[in-house]
Amino acid sequence: MQKIDYTILKSNEIEFEKAICQLVKSAGDNCVRLCFFIDAKSSQDYAEKRESIRRILCDDCGESTPTWSVISQKPLDCSVVLEVHSAQNCTITYKSDYIILESESAKELILSGICGDLNDSIYDQSHSAFKRIESIFSCEGFTFSNVVRQWNYIERIVAIENNHQHYQSFNDVRSEHYSNQVWSDGYPAATGIGTQFGGIVIDLDAIIIKDSEVQIRKIDNDFQVAAHAYSKGVLIGEEIGKTTPKFERAKSVATQKENKVYISGTAAIIGEESLVGVKFHKQIKATMINIENLICERTFRNSDIRTPSPMKLDMLRVYLKYEYDTEGAMDYMESSYGETPVCYLLGDVCRDELLVEIEGVASKLNN
C-alpha cells in the first residue's frame, strides 16, 4: 500500500512570486499534491496569483507537475502556506490534471483544483466540478464510493444567493452526484470550508483496494450525530429539497504495517447542535476533544478497526472565522499539541455561531 506523507511549509517572504518559488523548491521529491493557501484581495488578485503559481509549477516541474490547488484563505502566521503530500512505496503516473498511484495492494487517484466557471452560481459551479470528477473517474475505473478524503472549498460559504445558502447549494449538488452509489465503507471524510474568493474548488483522494488485507472503515464520533444524519432543523434553506452533508466524521485506511486516519473538518458541535454562548477557548477545546474521541481506542474498537491507539497527529489545519482569535488559537495548540505541525488559516465556518474548525491526519505504525 502506498504511503502518503504530509508536510506544512510556510514562507514569510513579502514578494509573492519569490515566496512561491522558495516553497516549491522546498517541497522535495515524489510530490503528488501541492495545496497553496494565499491571501487574495479580490477575485482578480486571486486569478492573477493562481496564474503565477501555474506558471512557476510548469517551469519548475514540467511533465512531473503534482496536482495542485490554490485556496483563498489568508495564512495567519506567515505570508503563504504550502501543504505538500508526497507518496512512497508505489508507482507514480502523472496525468494531465491528476495523478495515479499504484502498488500491489491498491490503486489511488489524487485529484486537485477542480472548479467551475466563476461567472456561474455556486450551484452551477458545483455541478460542473462534480461532472468533471465523474469524467476522470470514468477514464480510470473509479466511482465516488472510492473516495476516502475530499476537501470542498466554497467561496463565502454562508452567503445567501437566490434564497439559497452557498453551503446548502453545494450539499444538494453533492447529494445528487452521490445518490447512485453504494456506500459500503461509508461516505468520505470531508471538509466543507469557506474561502474569500475562488468559487468552488474540490480536492480528493480515491482508492481502489486490490488486497483484502487493506481495511477501510468509517469512524463515527459518539459525541456527535453523523453529519449525513442531521435533522432538517439544522440545515439552512427551503424546507423541501435540502439535503444533509454527505461525509463521515473520519475515515481509516489500515494495512498490516500502518493505519492512516483522515479527520474531517471538526467543530464545537455536540449531537447536532453548535456549542453556543461560550468563548473561543471553549470552542477550540471542544473541537479538539471531538478529534481526540475520533482516534481513541474505544472508538477504534467500536468501528472494528484493527490498529489500536495511541495515534499520532501528523498535521492539523486550524480554520478561524475571525483573525483576532489567532493568538488564542496558537497559544492553545502550542501548549496542548506543540509537537504537531499546524497551519492557521482565515476561513469561514459553515454555521454563523462556529468560530473555529479543525481537520487533520493521524497515523500509527503497527508493531
C-alpha positions as CSV (number, residue, x, y, z in Angstrom):
1,M,0.0,0.0,0.0
2,Q,1.3,3.4,-0.9
3,K,2.2,5.7,1.9
4,I,1.4,9.4,1.8
5,D,3.4,11.9,3.9
6,Y,2.2,15.4,4.8
7,T,4.4,18.4,5.2
8,I,3.4,22.0,6.1
9,L,5.8,24.7,4.6
10,K,5.5,28.4,5.5
11,S,7.0,31.5,4.0
12,N,7.3,35.0,5.4
13,E,8.6,36.4,2.1
14,I,6.6,39.5,1.2
15,E,7.1,39.2,-2.6
16,F,4.5,36.7,-3.7
17,E,6.3,35.0,-6.6
18,K,9.5,34.8,-4.7
19,A,7.7,33.1,-1.8
20,I,6.1,30.6,-4.2
21,C,9.4,29.7,-5.8
22,Q,11.0,29.2,-2.4
23,L,8.2,26.9,-1.3
24,V,8.1,24.9,-4.5
25,K,11.8,24.3,-4.3
26,S,11.5,23.1,-0.7
27,A,8.7,20.6,-1.5
28,G,11.0,17.7,-2.1
29,D,10.6,14.6,-4.3
30,N,7.6,12.4,-5.2
31,C,5.1,15.2,-4.6
32,V,1.5,14.3,-5.6
33,R,-0.3,17.3,-4.3
34,L,0.6,20.9,-3.6
35,C,-2.1,23.0,-1.8
36,F,-1.3,26.7,-1.7
37,F,-3.1,28.9,0.9
38,I,-2.8,32.6,-0.1
39,D,-4.1,36.0,0.9
40,A,-6.1,37.4,-2.1
41,K,-7.6,40.9,-2.0
42,S,-10.1,40.4,-4.8
43,S,-11.3,37.9,-7.4
44,Q,-8.9,39.4,-9.9
45,D,-6.0,39.2,-7.4
46,Y,-6.8,35.6,-6.8
47,A,-6.9,34.8,-10.5
48,E,-3.6,36.6,-11.1
49,K,-1.8,34.8,-8.2
50,R,-3.2,31.4,-9.3
51,E,-1.8,32.1,-12.8
52,S,1.6,33.0,-11.3
53,I,1.6,29.6,-9.4
54,R,0.6,27.7,-12.6
55,R,3.5,29.3,-14.5
56,I,6.0,28.7,-11.8
57,L,5.0,25.0,-11.5
58,C,5.2,24.5,-15.2
59,D,8.7,26.0,-15.3
60,D,9.9,24.1,-12.3
61,C,8.2,20.7,-12.6
62,G,7.4,20.2,-16.3
63,E,5.7,16.9,-17.0
64,S,6.1,15.8,-13.4
65,T,3.9,18.6,-12.1
66,P,2.0,17.5,-9.0
67,T,-1.7,18.1,-8.7
68,W,-2.3,21.5,-7.2
69,S,-4.9,23.8,-5.8
70,V,-4.9,27.5,-4.7
71,I,-7.1,28.3,-1.8
72,S,-8.0,31.9,-0.9
73,Q,-7.7,31.6,2.9
74,K,-5.3,34.2,4.4
75,P,-2.5,32.5,6.4
76,L,-2.5,33.9,9.9
77,D,1.1,33.3,10.9
78,C,3.0,33.7,7.7
79,S,2.5,35.1,4.1
80,V,1.9,31.8,2.2
81,V,1.3,28.2,3.3
82,L,2.1,25.2,1.2
83,E,0.8,21.8,2.2
84,V,2.8,19.1,0.5
85,H,1.5,15.5,0.0
86,S,4.3,13.1,-1.0
87,A,4.0,9.4,-2.0
88,Q,6.2,6.4,-1.2
89,N,6.2,2.7,-2.0
90,C,4.3,3.0,-5.3
91,T,4.5,3.8,-9.0
92,I,3.5,7.4,-9.7
93,T,1.9,8.3,-13.0
94,Y,1.5,12.0,-13.8
95,K,-1.6,12.6,-16.0
96,S,-2.6,15.9,-17.4
97,D,-4.6,17.1,-14.4
98,Y,-4.5,14.2,-11.9
99,I,-2.1,11.5,-10.6
100,I,-2.4,7.8,-10.3
101,L,-0.5,5.9,-7.5
102,E,-0.3,2.1,-7.9
103,S,1.1,-0.7,-5.8
104,E,0.3,-4.4,-5.4
105,S,-2.3,-3.6,-2.8
106,A,-4.1,-0.5,-4.1
107,K,-4.7,2.0,-6.9
108,E,-5.1,5.6,-5.8
109,L,-6.3,8.7,-7.7
110,I,-5.1,12.1,-6.5
111,L,-7.1,15.0,-7.8
112,S,-6.8,18.7,-7.0
113,G,-8.1,22.1,-8.0
114,I,-11.3,21.0,-9.7
115,C,-13.5,24.1,-10.1
116,G,-16.3,25.6,-12.2
117,D,-16.8,28.9,-14.1
118,L,-16.6,31.7,-11.7
119,N,-19.3,33.6,-13.6
120,D,-21.8,30.8,-12.7
121,S,-23.7,30.4,-9.4
122,I,-22.3,28.3,-6.7
123,Y,-24.9,25.7,-7.5
124,D,-23.9,25.5,-11.2
125,Q,-20.1,25.6,-10.3
126,S,-20.7,22.6,-8.1
127,H,-22.4,20.7,-10.8
128,S,-19.6,21.5,-13.3
129,A,-16.9,20.4,-10.8
130,F,-18.7,17.1,-10.0
131,K,-19.2,16.3,-13.7
132,R,-15.5,16.9,-14.3
133,I,-14.7,14.5,-11.5
134,E,-17.1,11.9,-12.9
135,S,-15.4,12.1,-16.3
136,I,-12.0,11.5,-14.8
137,F,-13.3,8.6,-12.7
138,S,-14.8,7.1,-15.8
139,C,-11.4,7.1,-17.5
140,E,-9.7,5.4,-14.6
141,G,-12.4,3.0,-13.4
142,F,-13.2,4.9,-10.1
143,T,-16.6,5.9,-8.7
144,F,-17.5,8.4,-5.9
145,S,-17.8,5.5,-3.5
146,N,-14.0,5.0,-3.8
147,V,-13.3,8.5,-2.4
148,V,-11.8,8.3,1.1
149,R,-11.0,12.0,1.6
150,Q,-12.5,15.1,0.0
151,W,-11.9,18.8,0.5
152,N,-14.6,21.2,-0.5
153,Y,-13.7,24.9,-0.6
154,I,-16.7,27.2,-1.0
155,E,-16.5,31.0,-1.6
156,R,-18.4,32.9,1.1
157,I,-19.8,29.6,2.4
158,V,-22.7,31.0,4.5
159,A,-23.7,33.7,1.9
160,I,-27.3,33.6,0.5
161,E,-27.7,33.5,-3.3
162,N,-31.1,33.3,-4.9
163,N,-32.6,32.4,-1.5
164,H,-30.1,29.5,-1.1
165,Q,-27.1,29.3,1.2
166,H,-23.9,28.6,-0.7
167,Y,-23.0,25.6,1.5
168,Q,-26.5,24.2,1.2
169,S,-26.4,24.5,-2.6
170,F,-23.2,22.6,-2.6
171,N,-24.6,19.9,-0.4
172,D,-27.6,19.5,-2.6
173,V,-25.4,19.0,-5.7
174,R,-23.1,16.6,-3.8
175,S,-26.1,14.5,-2.7
176,E,-27.3,14.3,-6.3
177,H,-24.0,13.1,-7.6
178,Y,-23.5,10.7,-4.7
179,S,-27.1,9.3,-4.9
180,N,-26.5,6.3,-7.3
181,Q,-23.5,4.9,-5.3
182,V,-23.3,2.0,-2.9
183,W,-21.5,3.3,0.2
184,S,-20.4,0.0,1.8
185,D,-17.5,1.7,3.5
186,G,-19.4,4.9,4.4
187,Y,-19.1,8.3,2.9
188,P,-15.7,10.0,2.5
189,A,-14.0,12.0,5.3
190,A,-14.5,15.6,4.1
191,T,-14.2,19.3,4.9
192,G,-16.5,22.0,3.7
193,I,-15.0,25.3,4.5
194,G,-15.3,28.9,3.4
195,T,-12.9,30.9,1.2
196,Q,-12.7,34.6,0.4
197,F,-12.5,34.1,-3.4
198,G,-12.3,31.3,-6.0
199,G,-15.8,29.9,-6.2
200,I,-15.9,26.1,-5.8
201,V,-12.6,24.2,-5.5
202,I,-12.5,20.4,-4.8
203,D,-9.5,18.2,-4.0
204,L,-9.9,14.5,-3.3
205,D,-8.2,11.1,-2.8
206,A,-9.9,7.9,-4.1
207,I,-8.7,4.4,-3.5
208,I,-9.5,1.0,-5.2
209,I,-8.3,-1.8,-3.0
210,K,-6.6,-4.8,-4.6
211,D,-5.5,-6.6,-1.4
212,S,-8.1,-7.9,1.1
213,E,-5.6,-7.1,3.9
214,V,-6.2,-3.4,3.3
215,Q,-9.1,-2.3,5.5
216,I,-11.2,0.9,5.0
217,R,-13.6,1.9,7.8
218,K,-15.7,4.9,8.5
219,I,-15.3,6.4,12.0
220,D,-18.2,7.8,14.0
221,N,-18.0,10.2,17.0
222,D,-20.2,9.1,19.8
223,F,-20.3,12.7,20.9
224,Q,-21.9,13.8,17.6
225,V,-24.6,12.9,15.2
226,A,-23.2,11.8,11.9
227,A,-23.4,14.8,9.5
228,H,-25.3,12.9,6.9
229,A,-28.0,12.1,9.6
230,Y,-28.6,15.7,10.6
231,S,-32.3,16.7,11.0
232,K,-33.7,19.3,8.7
233,G,-33.8,21.8,11.5
234,V,-30.0,22.4,11.4
235,L,-29.9,22.8,7.6
236,I,-30.2,26.2,6.0
237,G,-32.5,26.6,3.1
238,E,-36.0,25.9,1.9
239,E,-37.7,23.1,3.8
240,I,-38.3,21.0,0.6
241,G,-35.4,19.5,-1.1
242,K,-32.5,20.4,1.2
243,T,-30.1,17.6,1.8
244,T,-27.6,16.7,4.5
245,P,-23.8,17.0,4.2
246,K,-22.6,13.6,2.9
247,F,-19.4,12.8,4.9
248,E,-18.2,10.8,7.8
249,R,-16.5,12.2,10.9
250,A,-13.3,10.4,9.9
251,K,-12.1,7.6,7.7
252,S,-9.5,4.9,8.4
253,V,-7.3,3.2,5.8
254,A,-5.3,0.4,7.5
255,T,-2.8,-2.2,6.4
256,Q,-0.7,-4.7,8.4
257,K,2.0,-2.0,8.6
258,E,0.2,1.3,9.1
259,N,-3.1,2.9,9.8
260,K,-3.9,6.3,8.4
261,V,-7.0,8.3,9.7
262,Y,-8.3,11.2,7.7
263,I,-10.1,13.5,10.2
264,S,-12.9,15.6,8.6
265,G,-13.5,19.2,9.3
266,T,-14.5,19.2,13.0
267,A,-16.1,21.9,15.1
268,A,-17.7,22.5,18.5
269,I,-20.8,20.5,17.8
270,I,-22.3,18.3,20.4
271,G,-25.0,15.9,19.0
272,E,-26.0,18.1,16.0
273,E,-26.1,21.4,17.8
274,S,-23.4,24.0,18.0
275,L,-21.9,24.9,21.3
276,V,-23.2,28.4,21.6
277,G,-22.8,31.2,24.2
278,V,-19.2,30.2,25.0
279,K,-15.9,32.0,24.3
280,F,-13.4,31.0,21.7
281,H,-11.2,29.0,24.1
282,K,-14.1,26.6,25.0
283,Q,-14.9,26.2,21.3
284,I,-11.4,25.2,20.3
285,K,-11.1,22.9,23.3
286,A,-14.4,21.2,22.5
287,T,-13.3,20.8,18.9
288,M,-10.1,19.0,19.9
289,I,-12.0,16.8,22.3
290,N,-14.1,15.7,19.4
291,I,-11.0,15.0,17.3
292,E,-9.3,13.1,20.2
293,N,-12.5,11.0,20.5
294,L,-12.3,10.0,16.8
295,I,-8.8,8.5,17.3
296,C,-9.1,6.9,20.7
297,E,-9.1,3.1,21.5
298,R,-12.8,2.9,22.3
299,T,-13.8,4.5,19.0
300,F,-11.5,2.1,17.1
301,R,-12.9,-0.9,18.8
302,N,-16.5,0.3,18.1
303,S,-15.5,0.8,14.4
304,D,-13.9,-2.6,14.1
305,I,-10.5,-1.0,13.2
306,R,-7.6,-3.4,13.7
307,T,-5.0,-0.9,14.8
308,P,-5.2,0.1,18.5
309,S,-4.5,3.5,19.9
310,P,-2.5,5.6,20.6
311,M,-2.5,7.5,17.3
312,K,-0.1,10.4,16.4
313,L,-1.5,13.6,14.8
314,D,0.6,14.1,11.7
315,M,-0.7,17.5,10.9
316,L,-3.7,19.8,11.6
317,R,-5.3,22.7,9.8
318,V,-7.0,25.3,12.0
319,Y,-9.6,27.4,10.3
320,L,-10.6,30.6,12.1
321,K,-13.7,32.7,11.4
322,Y,-12.1,35.8,12.9
323,E,-8.4,36.9,12.6
324,Y,-8.4,38.3,16.1
325,D,-8.7,34.7,17.5
326,T,-5.3,33.8,16.0
327,E,-3.2,34.4,19.2
328,G,-5.7,32.4,21.3
329,A,-5.6,29.5,18.8
330,M,-1.9,29.4,18.6
331,D,-1.5,29.6,22.4
332,Y,-3.9,26.7,22.9
333,M,-2.5,24.5,20.1
334,E,1.1,25.1,21.0
335,S,0.5,24.3,24.7
336,S,-1.6,21.2,24.1
337,Y,-0.3,19.9,20.7
338,G,3.1,21.5,20.4
339,E,4.7,18.6,18.5
340,T,2.1,18.6,15.8
341,P,2.6,20.7,12.6
342,V,-0.2,23.2,12.4
343,C,-1.2,25.9,9.9
344,Y,-3.6,28.7,10.8
345,L,-6.0,30.0,8.1
346,L,-8.7,32.6,7.9
347,G,-11.7,30.5,6.7
348,D,-15.4,31.0,7.4
349,V,-17.1,28.0,9.0
350,C,-20.4,26.6,7.8
351,R,-22.5,27.9,10.7
352,D,-22.6,31.5,11.8
353,E,-22.1,30.7,15.5
354,L,-19.0,28.5,15.0
355,L,-15.7,30.3,15.4
356,V,-13.2,27.5,14.6
357,E,-13.0,24.3,12.5
358,I,-10.0,21.9,12.6
359,E,-9.1,18.9,10.4
360,G,-6.1,16.7,10.1
361,V,-4.4,13.4,9.6
362,A,-3.4,10.9,12.3
363,S,-1.4,7.7,11.9
364,K,0.1,4.7,13.7
365,L,2.7,2.3,12.6
366,N,1.7,-1.3,13.5
367,N,4.2,-3.3,15.5
